């Protein structure tokens, strides 16, 4: 997205001034509209014909950075207003809003059609890189190795590093070799690749895979009130046994924290604020409570027991909130590789 910022020049030395930017008519008109604002700019734009509106809109979308000196040169009558106002911002969204305030929707779409396409293509690869590595890998498995190499050369390196192993050893080696020897891809071939990505993978990427949906539901169930989950579990086990079993395998509950190494469990307990720990333990089973206490040194354990005994009744929602906070903190530590969570799908892994 193109953005125009008005920047004031601070140096008084003429030799240090950057060369003045040469602007054409539509660019000067675009600066005028930006300075006038949406309301006054809309009124003025009504006096233009469709061709003039399109040229001004195109110029506005691609203005980039405009110095205050240039603005003052183009808009001498607005010097004082620009000095006090600080600047203007020109972008595709600004141009579109301006048009929609004075023209019918169909006419606006017609004017923006030729402008929107190139601007949207600029972030195609960013949007592609934001997809799940599993979605990307599944799509690439059906492509030729040279096409895969061309695609992965254009995505973020951390994404490519996750996708490559999912292609399988043989295909990964072939693709990496092609990436190393990759030369400039002809423009027409790259255009075909981008069009295919836009129609096939970008649009399809909005639909989660079964594994991603299971993980989403596991995260949801982790945060759901325990009583509500226990009430619905028998029906789900009966109606969708396979899916529900896969979801439960991905769930990580407060009770699962006791499977952590004692040092990791103690690290979690030390990192949560205030009375989070005693509140969370008040709603835990006796076995879970004992596991937490046994992970602490004697004095800390005695202090925690005393705090739990003197804190009085605790509402169930407060217990749930405290346990959720501890789970979130545990996941944060795991993401930072400070602890390892005992997830169900990792129990049988061998190293």
C-alpha positions in Angstrom: 0.0 0.0 0.0 1.4 3.4 -1.0 1.6 6.0 1.7 2.4 9.7 1.5 4.0 11.4 4.5 4.8 15.1 4.6 8.2 15.6 6.2 9.6 18.9 7.3 13.2 19.7 6.4 15.2 20.7 9.4 18.5 21.6 7.9 19.1 25.3 7.0 22.1 24.6 4.9 21.1 24.8 1.2 23.8 22.3 0.3 22.3 19.7 2.6 18.8 19.9 1.1 17.7 16.9 -1.0 16.9 17.7 -4.6 13.4 18.8 -5.1 11.1 16.1 -6.4 9.5 16.8 -9.8 5.8 16.3 -9.7 3.4 16.0 -12.6 -0.1 17.5 -12.8 -2.0 14.6 -11.3 0.5 14.3 -8.4 0.1 18.0 -7.6 -3.7 17.6 -7.7 -3.5 14.6 -5.4 -1.5 16.6 -2.8 -4.2 19.3 -3.0 -6.9 16.8 -2.3 -5.0 15.3 0.6 -4.5 18.8 2.1 -8.1 19.7 1.7 -9.4 16.6 3.5 -12.1 14.2 2.6 -15.1 16.6 2.8 -13.7 19.5 0.8 -11.7 17.2 -1.4 -14.9 15.3 -2.3 -16.7 18.5 -3.2 -13.8 19.5 -5.5 -13.5 16.1 -7.1 -17.1 16.3 -8.2 -16.0 18.9 -10.7 -13.8 16.4 -12.5 -14.7 13.9 -15.2 -14.0 10.1 -14.8 -10.7 10.2 -16.6 -9.4 13.0 -14.4 -10.7 11.3 -11.3 -8.8 8.1 -12.3 -5.6 9.9 -12.9 -5.7 11.8 -9.6 -6.6 8.6 -7.7 -3.7 6.7 -9.3 -1.3 9.5 -8.4 -2.7 9.6 -4.8 -2.2 5.9 -4.4 1.5 6.1 -5.3 2.7 9.4 -3.9 5.1 8.0 -1.3 6.9 10.4 0.9 6.4 14.1 0.2 8.6 16.7 2.0 7.0 19.8 3.5 9.2 21.9 1.2 7.6 20.3 -1.8 4.1 20.7 -0.4 4.8 24.4 0.3 6.1 24.8 -3.3 2.9 23.2 -4.8 0.4 24.7 -2.3 1.6 28.2 -1.4 -1.8 29.1 -0.2 -1.7 26.3 2.4 1.8 26.9 3.9 0.4 28.0 7.3 -2.1 25.2 7.5 0.5 22.6 6.6 3.0 23.9 9.1 0.4 23.6 11.9 -1.2 20.4 10.7 2.0 18.3 10.6 1.3 16.3 7.4 -1.1 14.2 5.4 -1.3 10.5 4.6 -2.1 9.2 1.1 -2.9 5.6 0.6 -5.2 3.3 -1.4 -7.7 3.3 1.4 -7.7 7.1 1.6 -8.3 7.4 -2.1 -11.1 4.7 -2.0 -12.9 6.4 0.9 -12.7 9.8 -0.9 -14.2 8.3 -4.0 -17.0 6.4 -2.2 -18.1 9.6 -0.5 -19.1 11.2 -3.8 -19.6 8.5 -6.4 -21.9 5.4 -6.8 -20.3 2.1 -5.8 -20.2 0.7 -9.3 -18.4 3.7 -10.6 -15.9 3.6 -7.8 -15.1 -0.1 -8.5 -14.6 0.7 -12.2 -12.1 3.5 -11.4 -10.2 1.5 -8.8 -10.1 -1.8 -10.8 -6.8 -1.1 -12.6 -5.2 0.4 -9.5 -6.2 -2.3 -6.9 -4.7 -5.2 -8.7 -1.1 -4.2 -8.8 -1.3 -2.9 -5.2 -2.7 -6.2 -3.9 -0.1 -8.3 -5.7 2.6 -6.6 -3.7 1.6 -8.4 -0.6 0.7 -11.7 -2.2 3.9 -13.4 -0.9 3.4 -11.9 2.6 -0.1 -13.4 2.7 1.2 -16.7 1.3 4.0 -16.9 3.9 1.4 -16.4 6.7 -0.4 -19.6 5.8 0.1 -22.8 7.8 3.2 -24.7 6.7 1.0 -27.8 6.4 -1.3 -26.0 4.0 1.7 -24.8 2.0 3.4 -28.2 1.9 0.3 -30.1 0.9 -0.2 -27.7 -2.0 3.4 -27.9 -3.1 3.6 -31.7 -3.1 1.6 -31.7 -6.3 3.9 -29.2 -8.1 7.1 -29.7 -10.1 10.3 -29.4 -8.1 11.4 -26.3 -10.1 8.1 -24.6 -9.4 8.4 -25.4 -5.7 11.9 -24.0 -5.7 10.7 -20.8 -7.3 7.9 -20.4 -4.7 10.0 -21.2 -1.7 12.6 -18.7 -2.9 10.0 -16.0 -2.6 8.7 -16.8 0.9 10.2 -16.0 4.2 13.1 -18.2 5.1 11.6 -19.3 8.4 8.5 -20.5 6.5 10.6 -22.3 3.9 12.6 -24.0 6.6 9.3 -25.4 8.1 7.8 -26.4 4.8 10.8 -28.3 3.3 10.9 -31.2 5.7 7.2 -31.8 5.1 7.9 -32.5 1.4 9.8 -35.7 2.2 13.6 -36.3 2.1 13.8 -37.0 -1.7 11.8 -34.1 -2.8 13.3 -31.8 -0.2 16.8 -32.5 -1.5 15.9 -31.9 -5.1 14.1 -28.6 -4.3 17.0 -27.3 -2.1 19.5 -28.1 -4.9 17.3 -26.2 -7.4 17.0 -23.3 -5.0 20.8 -23.1 -4.7 21.1 -23.1 -8.5 18.1 -20.8 -9.0 18.5 -18.1 -11.6 16.0 -15.3 -12.5 12.6 -16.8 -13.2 11.1 -15.4 -16.5 8.5 -12.8 -15.8 5.7 -14.6 -17.6 6.4 -17.8 -15.6 6.4 -15.9 -12.3 3.1 -14.3 -13.3 1.6 -17.7 -13.9 2.8 -18.9 -10.5 1.4 -15.9 -8.7 -2.0 -16.3 -10.5 -2.1 -19.9 -9.4 -1.3 -19.1 -5.9 -3.9 -16.4 -5.8 -6.7 -18.6 -7.1 -5.7 -22.0 -5.5 -3.8 -21.6 -2.3 -4.6 -18.1 -0.9 -8.4 -18.6 -1.2 -8.2 -22.1 0.0 -6.0 -21.2 2.9 -8.8 -19.7 4.8 -10.2 -23.2 5.4 -8.3 -24.9 8.3 -7.1 -28.5 8.0 -8.6 -31.2 10.2 -5.5 -31.1 12.4 -5.7 -27.3 12.7 -9.4 -27.5 13.6 -8.7 -30.2 16.2 -6.0 -27.9 17.8 -8.4 -25.0 17.7 -11.1 -27.0 19.5 -8.5 -28.3 22.0 -7.5 -24.7 22.8 -11.2 -23.8 23.2 -11.9 -26.7 25.5 -8.9 -25.9 27.6 -10.5 -22.5 28.3 -14.0 -23.8 28.7 -15.5 -24.2 32.1 -14.6 -27.6 33.4 -18.2 -28.4 34.4 -19.5 -27.5 30.9 -16.9 -29.7 29.2 -17.6 -32.7 31.5 -21.3 -32.3 30.7 -20.9 -32.4 26.9 -18.0 -34.9 26.7 -20.2 -38.1 26.8 -22.3 -37.0 23.9 -19.3 -36.0 21.8 -17.6 -39.3 22.6 -20.7 -41.1 21.3 -21.3 -39.0 18.2 -17.8 -38.2 16.9 -15.5 -40.7 18.8 -12.5 -40.4 16.5 -12.4 -36.6 16.2 -13.1 -36.1 19.9 -10.3 -38.5 20.8 -7.9 -36.6 18.6 -9.0 -33.3 20.2 -8.5 -34.7 23.7 -5.0 -35.8 22.8 -4.2 -32.2 21.9 -5.7 -30.8 25.1 -3.5 -29.6 27.9 -5.4 -29.1 31.2 -4.4 -27.8 34.6 -4.2 -31.3 35.9 -1.7 -32.2 33.2 0.8 -29.7 34.7 1.7 -32.4 37.3 3.3 -34.4 34.5 6.0 -31.8 34.2 9.4 -32.2 35.6 9.5 -30.8 39.2 11.9 -28.0 38.3 9.7 -27.0 35.4 6.6 -27.1 37.6 8.4 -24.9 40.2 9.4 -22.4 37.5 5.7 -22.0 36.6 4.7 -21.5 40.2 7.4 -18.9 40.8 6.4 -17.0 37.7 2.6 -16.4 38.3 1.6 -13.2 40.1 -0.2 -12.7 43.4 -2.5 -15.3 44.8 -2.9 -17.1 41.4 -1.2 -20.2 42.7 -3.2 -20.8 45.9 -6.5 -19.9 44.1 -5.7 -22.4 41.3 -4.8 -25.2 43.7 -8.0 -24.7 45.7 -9.9 -26.1 42.8 -7.4 -28.9 42.0 -7.7 -32.6 42.9 -5.8 -33.8 45.9 -3.3 -35.7 43.8 -2.6 -32.6 41.7 -2.3 -30.4 44.8 0.2 -32.8 46.3 2.3 -32.8 43.1 2.5 -29.0 43.1 3.4 -28.9 46.8 6.1 -31.6 46.4 7.8 -29.6 43.7 8.5 -26.8 46.2 11.2 -26.6 48.9 10.0 -27.1 52.5 9.6 -23.5 53.6 7.8 -22.4 50.3 5.5 -25.4 50.6 4.6 -24.5 54.2 3.9 -20.9 53.3 1.7 -22.0 50.4 -0.3 -24.4 52.5 -0.9 -21.7 55.1 -2.0 -19.2 52.5 -4.5 -21.7 51.1 -5.9 -22.4 54.5 -6.4 -18.7 55.4 -7.7 -17.3 52.1 -11.4 -18.3 52.7 -13.9 -19.5 50.2 -13.0 -19.1 46.5 -15.5 -18.8 43.6 -15.3 -21.4 40.9 -14.8 -18.8 38.2 -11.8 -17.4 40.1 -10.4 -20.8 40.3 -10.9 -21.3 36.5 -9.3 -18.0 35.8 -6.3 -18.7 37.9 -5.8 -22.1 36.4 -6.1 -20.7 32.8 -3.5 -18.0 33.7 -1.1 -20.7 34.8 -1.7 -22.8 31.7 -1.1 -19.7 29.5 2.1 -19.0 31.3 3.2 -22.6 30.9 2.6 -22.4 27.2 4.6 -19.2 27.0 7.5 -20.8 28.7 7.2 -23.8 26.3 7.3 -21.5 23.3 10.4 -19.9 24.6 11.9 -23.4 25.1 12.3 -22.9 28.8 10.2 -26.0 29.6 8.7 -28.9 27.7 5.0 -29.6 27.9 3.9 -33.3 28.1 1.5 -33.3 25.2 -0.4 -36.5 24.5 0.8 -36.8 20.9 4.4 -36.8 22.0 4.3 -39.6 24.5 5.5 -42.3 22.0 8.2 -40.3 20.3 11.7 -41.8 20.4 15.0 -39.9 20.2 
